C-alpha cells in the first residue's frame, strides 16, 4: 500500500529532469563567476602580493555574491524565499563551500600543485556541494 503524500527521495530529485536543468544552469553561471573569481585570485596574488590562501578566500566570496544574483534570477527563479533571507542562507552555504575550497586548495598546494590548477580542481568539488545545498535547502527547488 503506497502512501499518497510520500516525499520523493533526495537522490531521485537530484537525478530528475528538473535537477538536470538546474545543474546545467548552475554550471553555466558557476563557470562564469568562477572565471571572474579566478581572475580576481590572479590579480590579488600576482599584482597585489596577497597570500594565496587569503586571496582564494576573498575571490571565492566575491564570486559567490555575483552567483547569488544569477541564482535568484535565473537558476532557481520562482523561489518563495525572500531576497535578504535567501542571501543569508546563500552566504551560510558559501561558508561551507569556502571551507571545502580552502581545505582542498591548501592540501593541493601542500602536494606541490600550482595554485591555478589547484583552484580549478577544488572548484568542481565545492561547486557540487554548493549546488545541492542551494537547490535543496535555500531555494527549495528540488
N, C-alpha and C positions, 0 to 999 in steps of 0.2 A: 504494500500500500504506500503510494507516494504522498509526500506532504506537499500541499499546493503552494505554500509560501516559502518553500525551501530556497535558500540563498545559494547561488552558484559559487562553486569553489574558486578561490583566487587564481589558481593556475588556469582554470577554464576561462576566466575573464581576461587574463593576460594573453592567452593564446587565441582569443576571439578575433573576429574581423575588426571590431571596434578597437581592440587592443593593438592590432597591427597598424591601423590607420593612425592612432595616437602615437605609436612608436615611430612611424615614418615622419610624421610632422615634428615630433620631438627631436628626431635625428637631424632633420634639416636645420632647425633652429639651433640645436646644440652644436652642430658643425660650425655654423656662422659665428655664434658667440664664443665658441672655443678658439676659433682663429683670431677673433678680437682679443681674447684673453692671452693667447699665445704671443701675439704681437706686443701686448702690454707687458707680458713677462720678459720678453726680449729687451724691450726698452728699459724696464726697471733694472735688469741685470747688467746689460751691456752699456747703456747710456747713463743711468743714474747710479750705478755701482751698488745697488741694493743686494743684500744676501739672497741667495737663490730660493731658500725655503720661504722666507718672508715675502719675496716678490711673487712666489707661486700662490701664497695665501691671498695677497691683495688682488692679483689679477683674477683669481678664481671668484672672489666675492664681487668684483666689478662685472665680470661676465655673467654671473648668476642674476644680478639685478636686471641686466638687459634681458636675460632669458625670461624672467618673470613677466615682463611686459608682453612678450610674444606668447608666452604660455597662457596668459589670461585672455588675450585677444584672438588667438588662432588655434593653438594646440588643444586646449581644453575649453574652448568657448562654450558659453552657456552654463558655466559653473554658478551654483547658488551662493557660494561663499562670497562674503563682502570683500572689497579690494584690500582694505587695510589688514583684515584678519588673514586673508589669503597670502598677502605679502609676508606677514609674520610667520605663518606656517612654512612658507617657501624658504624664509631665512633659517628657520629651525632645520628644515630638511637640508638646506645648503650647508649648515654646520656639520651635519652627519656626513655629507659628501665631502666637505672640507677635511674632515678627519680621515676619511678613506683616502682622499687625494694626498694629503701630507704624509701619511704613513707609508703609502706605496711609493710616493715620489722620493722620500728620504731613503727608503730601502733600495730603490733602483740606483740612486746616487751612490749609496754605500757599496753597491755592487760594481761601481765604476761606469755606469751608463751615463752618457751625455745628458744634460738636463732637458733638452728639447725632446728627444725620443722618449725619455722617462716620463715627461708630462703627457705625451701623446698616448702611451700605453696606459698610464694611470687613468686618463680620461674615459677610456672605454668602461672600466670597472665602476668608477664613480658615477658615470652617466647612467648606467643601467640601474644602479641603486637609487639615484635621484628620480629617474623616470617612474619607478614603481612607487616610491614614497609619494610623489606628487599626483600620479594618476589615481592612486587608491585612497590616500589619506587627505590630501589637501584639496584637490579639485573634485574629488569623488566622481571621477569619470568612468571608472571601471568597477 
